[in-house]
């Protein structure tokens, strides 16, 4: 014997079967982990959704009447199209 191993057809078939079963096991584990993470994220997301709904009650953004981009509610000038927002100018004038 010089040390070089000889493999028969049954050895190769066994190796292939091992590889396939390992791969299938990996896929199953990945899918199970994916489902667990999805369920976990959903459980965490329920609390976040309530917070987001509460934040929605107080609007912090408005839509620019010129370019329809969402911009901060206190903005007097649209950062997107640079038009002067007359609604805010009127509001601050009314406050004075
Ligand atoms: Zn704009």
Boltz pocket constraint, residues with backbone or C-beta under 6 A from the ligand:
constraints:
  - pocket:
      binder: B
      contacts: [[A, 64], [A, 65], [A, 66], [A, 67], [A, 68], [A, 69], [A, 78], [A, 79], [A, 80], [A, 81], [A, 82], [A, 83]]
      max_distance: 6.0
